Amino acid sequence: MTKDIHMTTTVSGKKPYRRLKMWICSAGITCLLLSGCSSTGAGPSAAESVPPASAGTAAEATADAGAPSPAATGLLPPANAPAASSSPVPASSPAEAELAAMTLEQKIGQMLLAGIDGTELDKEARSMIADDQVGGIILYADNISNLQGMVSLINELKSSNRDHPAPLWISVDQEGGKVSRLPKEYAAFPESGTVGSTGDSEAAGTMGRLLAKAVKSAGFNMNFAPVLDIASNPDNPIIGTRSFGSTAQLVAAMGIAEMKGIAAEGVVPVVKHFPGHGDTSVDSHLELPVVDKSREELAELEWRPFAAAVEEQADAVMIAHILFPQLDPDRPASLSERIISDLLRREMGFQGVVITDDLTMGAITKNYTLAAAAVDTVLAGSDILLVAHEYDNERAVREALLNAVKNGTITEERIDESVLRILALKNKYNLSDDSVPVPDLTALNREIKAWRSSLNSK
């Protein structure tokens, strides 16, 4: 059981999306006013899938005690809520000018965020940047040996991209605890569950700032954190203490504080894993999880931290590879127009960048061809496709998207929607491909250790 939350973060009202305001207030969480909508619906499905592997229904989570049902109050937003046509990108913006100068191949490249092999920039990685002009790179533990080697690799990646239209995303999963990629020269971060147990959102905000300072010191500009999943299923093999806790109120307060802390230091936070990975009993790296919950049940628990993040102008959301049969019986969330375009964008009003979880995970590769999944996720509304492993996979995704545009399955206007969002976000955070020096971590490590020690007194 977690302690009472000190609600030290504030929630501002920005052009309230009234139905969702009432919906969330009715579910018992602090009143979170959601902003307007954008994006257009995706086209028809293109996937030629194998029937999904069977998976057990995940244990049903319990919403906060005493919270009235949104369905019972009549305040759950309708599935066919109309979409506004406004764009979050101002007319005649620098991003629009950059987009207008790009070839189709360059646009497709911006939608790809790829992994590389090893701790040095090999020939295939250089080709992926030079020829495919991918929009970003993700580094994992296997790519990082020590501080000097990591900074050298990041600087090489950036240098290889300097002649291209937009700087690279240099991204990482640095959550703390067991999901930590930084080398041993950095002081260790605790897991989110430890921070959540304090019930102090100021501690989570400090965690966000320190995480951002750490990754930024090495040249990263995007961090796949915070985790907004709720630890509602004790049998969950993948989330557990990566979550701040087991209630929507706690996770929302702590997660939004961390998100703001990361952004305040000039690093893009990516909240994850929408629509909620906390009540799964299957690891999506291996198989396709199934969560057989109704809209009403999801609205009372899983969606509430994400709704809070949307209200607080989240920059990017990662979509999970989970089948929610009562929302879309045919496709996992990451390939579902109903979930990405209809729910997240239209109903919840999200205007930022949608990023898939890694498309090379078993939840996708055991049930779909990679090429078909890539086309489907773009049709569904995704902006950035994460292809974390194997160069052949990145090339297959790129070729599938190019062919889909050329044969009319995906319109170039649909591609432009995503690339405009991507370029606008890169401009917002003033991304550059400038190299960084190997940092002196003395002061930063002292700050991390002092903050970590302070958690024990809360």
ABEGO torsion letter per residue (X at the ends): XBBBBBBABBBBBBGBBAAAAAAAAAAGBBBBBBBBBBEBBBBBBABBBBBBBBBBBBBBBBBBBGBBBAAAAGABBBAABBBBABBABBBGBAAAAAAAABBAAAAAAAABBBBBBEABBBAAAAAAAAAAGBABBBBBAAABABAAAAAAAAAAAAAAAAABABBBBBBBBBAEEABBABBAABBBBBBAAAAAAAGBAAAAAAAAAAAAAAAAAAGBABBBOBBABBBABAABAAAEAABAEABAAAAAAAAAAAAAAAAAAGBBBBBOBOAEAAABABBAAABBBBBBBBAAAAAABAAAAAAAAAAAGBABBBBBBBBBAAABAABBAAABAAAAAAAAAAAAGBABBBBBBBAABAAAAAABBAAAAAAAAAAAGBABBBBABEAAAAAAAAAAAAAAAAAGABBAAAAAAAAAAAAAAAAAAGBBABBBBBBBAAAAAAAAAAAAAAAAAX
